[in-house]
Amino acid sequence: MIHPYRESVLSQLYPGFQHSSNCLIPAVSTFETVLELPEQFRHKCIWRLDQGFGGDSNINWLLDRQYQLIAKGCSNRRVAKLAQEVQRWRSIRDDKLVGQAPTPEKFVRPVDTFVIRYQTRKGWKHSYLLSTLNLSGVATAHFYDQRGGSETEFRTDKSGGAHLDKRRKHKRDAQEAWVLLTDMNHNFMSWFSRRILANSPFASYGFLRISRDLFRIPGLLKMENGRLLSVKLLRSSPYAVDLIDCLQRFWD
């Protein structure tokens, strides 16, 4: 997903048994092709990777292609050793700390390593982040945690407006087509929210509320020769008047 547009660039369908680490290189290669990304602009792109994608070979591949990254490490045995090498912990919040540790491997470019110490019901646990962003430990942890917004929107696609989790096709090509249609729906709602609902009472609405509360208002569209002439919405709807104002400002 591309920030700040909240648009999905691509989705790829894989068998359920395929590990995430094997999907990264094909996904990045397709990303470069779709966007026709010049090599000299790669250093402006930041890849934020969760644990399934954060293997050393994948990280080195991205670094060698001059990308920036922040990745959650995937080695549980390594993190225990890194946690012992942290000399100073800084507080992110009461139940979460961060500290810098020596980078465990030799990567093709300099990488900072930060250990995250967080409290669970079973006690304190650790994870670690690898980053090229030259930020402090606290800023790195906050930046990584911002991925939650994208993950929430992906879940909304599955269980909210698009109901992807309730639609399955028996043929692979049919299922892939359905995934692509879901991407188109997602990107349309992103554009709709960004361009039409901005500076309105609906500016904070997520995709689920847009599809549930706004797209279901009964109304009438008047068309002529393929051109939209007017929009009428059921006035008894609590959202109709404000939504008409949004549409009016957009067309004006």
N, C-alpha and C positions, 0 to 999 in steps of 0.2 A: 504494500500500500504506500502511495506517495504522499508525503507530508508537504504542505498543509492541505492539499486538495481532497484528501480522504478518498482517493480513487484507487481502485485495483488495476494494476498494470496487466497482470496475467494470472491465470490459474491453470495448473496442470494436474492431470488425473493420473494416479499411480495405484498399483495393487496395494491392498491394505497391509500386506506383510513387508513392504519396502521401508527401509530405515530412512529417516530424514536426511542423514548425512550424505546419502547417495542422490539426493534431489537438488542439492545446492548448486553444483556446477551447471547442470542443464538449465536450472531456473535463471541463474545470473546470465548465462549465455543467451537465453531467449530474451531476457530483459534488455540486453545490449542491442539485440537485433530489432526488437519492437520499437525501441526509442531511438534507434540509429545513433547511439551514444558515442561521440568521438572519444578517442583514447585520452586526449588531454584534459577531458572533463571528469574522468573517473575519480580523481582525488577530491572532488566536491560531493561525491556520493557516500553516504554512511550506511553500512549494512548493520542492522541490529538483529542479532541471531540468538535464538534460545538454545537450550542445552543440546538438543538433538542435532543441531547443525554445527556446533562449536568444536569439532575435532581439529587437531593441529594441522592436518593436511589441508583441510578446507580453509582454515585461517591463513595458512601460508599461500594458498592459491589466490585468495583475495588480495593479500598484501602484495604479492608479486604483480598483480594487475593494477596496483596503485590505488586501490579503494581504501577508504576509511572504514573502521568497524568498531563495534562494541559487541562482544560475544560472551555468552555464559559458557564457561569451561565444562567439559563433559566427563572429566576423570574424578570419580569419588575418592580414589586413593590419593591422588595428587593434592586434593583440597585439604586433607588432614595435615599433610606436611606443610603446606603453605600457611595454614592457620597458626602453626607453631613458630613461623618465621616473622609474623607481624609484630612489630615493636611498639606500635601505638594505635589504639582504636579510637575512632571518632564516631560520635553518635549521629545517626540518621533520624531515629526516633527512639522511644524508650525500649522497644523490643528489637532494635536493629542497629548494628554497628558496622563500620567499614574500616579496613586498614590496608595499607600497601605492603606488598611482599615482592621479593625478587622474582622476575619473570622466569618460569621453570624451564623453558626451552629456548633454543636459538632460532628466532624467526628471521625472515629475510628483511624485515624492517623493525625499528624499535617499537616495542609494545609494553604498555603499563599493565601490571597485574594488581587487582584489588580483591581482597577476601571479604565476603559479606558474612557477618555473624548475626543470626536471627533466632528468635525464641519461638518454639513450638510447644504443643501440649506435652511432648515427650522430652523437652529440654532444648538446649542450644544446639543448633546445627550450622553448617557452613556451606557456602558456595563461592565461586570466584568468577571475576570478570576480566577479560582481556580487552584492552582499549588502545586506540591510536589517537584519541581526541585531545590529549594533553590537558585534561580536566582534573580537578581534585577528586579524592575518593568519594566525597559526599555528592558532588555534582555528577560524577559518573554513575553512581547508583540511582540518583533521581532521573537522569536521562534514560537509563535502561528501563526503569519502571514505567516510563511513559508509553511503552509498547502496549500497556493495558488497554488504551483507547482503541487501538487497531484490533486487538483480540476480541474486545467487546463487540465491535462492528461485525467481525467475522461470525461471531456467535449469533448476532442478530440476523444475519443473512440465513443462517441455518434454522433458527427457531422462531424468528420474528416475521417480518414482512414477506420474505421469500419462501419460508417454510421448506428450505432445502432438505432438512432432516426427514421430512415426511414424503419426499418424492425420490424414488429410486427406479432406475431403468435396468432392465435385464441385460441389455447390450452395452458394451463399453462406449461405442461411438455415441449412442443416445444419451448416456450419462454424462459424457464429456460435453455434449451440446447443451445439456441442461445446466451444467456448471458455468459455461460461457454466458448463457442467458441470465443466470444469476448475477454474474459480473456486470453485465449491461444494466441490469436493474439497479445494482448497487451504485454504479457510477452515475446513472441518471438521478437517483435520489441525492447523491452527493452534490451534483450540479444544482439541483432544485433547491436544496438547503442553502447552498452558498450564494446563489444568484438571486433567488426569489424570496426566500424567507429571512434574509439578513435584515437586521434592524427592525424586527417585528416581534410580536408576542411569541412567535414560533421559532425564534432564532436558536433556542436551546434544545429544540426537539431532536431526539434521535430518530434513526430510521424506522424503528418500530412504531413510535407515536405518529410519524408522518404517514406511514402506510395505514395505520389503524384509525387515526382520528381525522386526517385531512383527505386522504385519497378516497375515503368512503362517503364523502358528503354527496348526496344526490344532487344532480344538476343537469344542465342542458348546454350543449355546445352548438353554435350556429356556424356552419361552414359554407363557403362558396368558392367553387373552382380551386379547391385545395387550400384555401386560405381561411384562417380562423377569424371570424367576424365578432363574435361575442361569447361571453361565458356567463351563465346564470347558475347560481347555487341556491339550494333550499335555505331560505332565510331563517327558518326555525332552528337550524343547526347552530350550536354555540360558537362555531369556528368560521361560519360562512362570511360574515362581514369583514373580519380581519384578513381572511384569505383573499377576498376580492380586492381589498386595498393593496395587498402584496402584488397581485397580478397586475393591477392598474399601474402601480409604480414601475413594474418591470416593462410593460408595453409602452409607457410614456417615455 
